[in-house]
């Protein structure tokens, strides 16, 4: 019986590591408010602002790109309103 259970534990461990690995890091989208631009233009600027596999966001901002997504953490969910009366 232990041989049947062991593959399930291995599968569960691998699945949890994959989910944890995909959840790290925050993806940002960038845009240029000055008008039309192409993917090639962004790729050129992104490559020029990447050093040691790290994107220098200040470099992109100096080239006119702005982050479309927020840098802040998501707000906590609102608290439910207090109940009125007794049930």
C-alpha positions, 0 to 999 in steps of 0.5 A: 500500500505505501507504494501506491501513496508515494506517487501521489505525494510526489505529484502533490509536492511538484504541483505545489512547487509549480504553483508557488514558482508561478506566483512570484514576481509581478508582471508589469505592462508598459505604454507610451502616452505620447502616441502610437508605438510598435512592439519593436520599439518597446523591445528595443527600449526594454533590451537597452534597459536590461542589465544583468537580466534585471529590467531598469524601470527608471531607464524605461521611464526616462525613455517615455514609458509608463507602467500600466499596472500599479506598483502598490499592493492590492487593497485589502477587501472591504469589511462587511457591514455590521449586522443590524439587530439580533437573529 
